[in-house]
Amino acid sequence: MSRTIVDIHVLQTVPPSNLNRDDTGTPKTAVYGGVRRSRVSSQAWKRATRTAFKQLLDPAELGVRTKKVAELIGQTVRELEPEVTPEESWELAKAVVEAGTGSKLAVPERKKPKKNQESDAAAEEAKPLPPESSYLMFLSAQQRHGLAELAVEGRGDITGFLKRKENRERAREIADTRHSVDIALFGRMVADGADINVDAAAQVAHALSVHAVENESDYYTAVDDENEEDETGAGMIGTVEFNSATLYRYAALDVDRLAENLGQGLDESAAPAAPVRRAVEAFVRGFASSLPTGKINTFAHHTPPDAIVVKLRESRPVSFVGAFEEPTMAESGSGHVRQASERLAEQIAEVEEKFGETAVATWVVSVGRNTAKLADVGTAVTLDELVEGVGAAVAERWSGTR
């Protein structure tokens, strides 16, 4: 049986920036092809993509990943039953979350007050804290609401209520059905309940520069506005590291896995392909147009992609990062985009011919003359046309019986 795979390839140049830094504040790097490259982790770009979903999808289609799951579900419990106190709502939420996920929730240790807050410490000590999970828990809006409804139903004796096998199974079913779009795309790991893990439909590669990079350091000073004219010296000094790069970014989306994860979809009145199409379109647009915001106030690196190539396949995902195993070398005044575009176009043609991996359809968004070579590998479109075209193709190919 053929598969439905959406491959996304992006060339994107960013000016001096620090999109994704390590624990020392240094831009992340990796060695590839024997040279040091700029790197942006897959986690950073997945986070940026999930953030973009807030502008692309209804909140009901999205999940929340947090340790404060009892507080979040407790708030819904109080919306359903206004007379419930916060403390009771937290205990009810704790019970259904533990039953549904197998995770244990506990009240966290209080943070020590800062020196300027010590006078308020006694008052804060008297306030009860909601229990938290020991790791980030990813639940959809429907799952959180369903668990809250179950908690309200068993409110009279939640312990006895959840001792009954059928109610524990209901809690488990709620936690493992009606996944949000972001859970269906990026997956979910529940350390204490492997049977409700969700395998990701989307795979995102670490972005790599197509050329070698050397991190640089900016020494800066800040002047005290209240200094007198005869006062010299800076009010603050420091350094920030950065680099600039033309990045190759890649992501693969298994549409059949996505459909399986979504189940019947978030809108049960819609045609089976409708929620899958919405999720695919949101992922294509979100991944292509998003940008990690690390140090963005310092560098204002608001650059859109130079080129986007999206391929619809029916066999397997295919990355073309091999086009850049030999790093591009910028000639005087030429930059890296033109050479990267030419390399990518050549790699696509050769790999698809030699391995028989011809795509069902290819769309290309290219900006400027430096990316002209890529116009030959597919249908030239705008970003809006790309998203619409991929969504329509997926909807046409996919049905609930695939």
PyMOL commands that set and color helices and strands:
alter all, ss='L'
color gray80, all
select helices_A, chain A and resi 42-56+59-61+69-80+86-101+115-126+141-153+155-163+165-175+181-186+194-196+255-262+273-289+296-299+321-324+337-355+369-377+383-397
alter helices_A, ss='H'
color red, helices_A
select strands_A, chain A and resi 5-17+29-32+35-40+63-66+105-106+132-133+137-140+202-204+207-209+216-222+236-254+307-313+361-366+379-380
alter strands_A, ss='S'
color yellow, strands_A
deselect
rebuild
show_as cartoon
